Amino acid sequence: MDRFSKNVLKELAQMHLQQSGRVVRSMSIARMIPAGGSGWQPAVDIYEAEGAFLLYAEIAGATAETLEVAVDATSIHIRGLRQLADPPDIARVHQLEMELGPFARSLPLPGPVDLDAVRSTYKNGMLKVVLPKRRQNIKTTILIQSGD
């Protein structure tokens, strides 16, 4: 099998695993009982543009003050808190789908990024993180020294 086909199959397998995880997370019982100590995990999409990777996280209901984004050489970490703005006195629950409380999500970076140039915005419930690609030398000239 050629290299391109292998890469396509690998990416399809990864997408399948991510979708399977999303289905499990969306099940009502999974929403009520967090799998780990970090609470729920927001849905995240990562795209690649010519000069940057673009990350979008769906976090409606959170405020910018409760969000934290950290990036290191290999991964990005998103944390925050989503809660009802004006929690009413609840007598009975008829439907429970929204995930509330603390959340955290860590994802591997798809490539090297310029850590000093990363920026983010939060608007209309969508967190956008722009991760400029770190420029790498494609070609270099090596000085040849005489063996004398």
Secondary structure by P-SEA (a helix, b strand, c coil): ccaaaaaaaaaaaaaaaaaaaaaaaacaaaaaccccccccccbbbbbbcccbbbbbbbccccccccbbbbbcccbbbbbbcccccccccccccccccccccbbbbbbbbccccccccccccccccbbbbbbcccccccbbbbbbbbcc
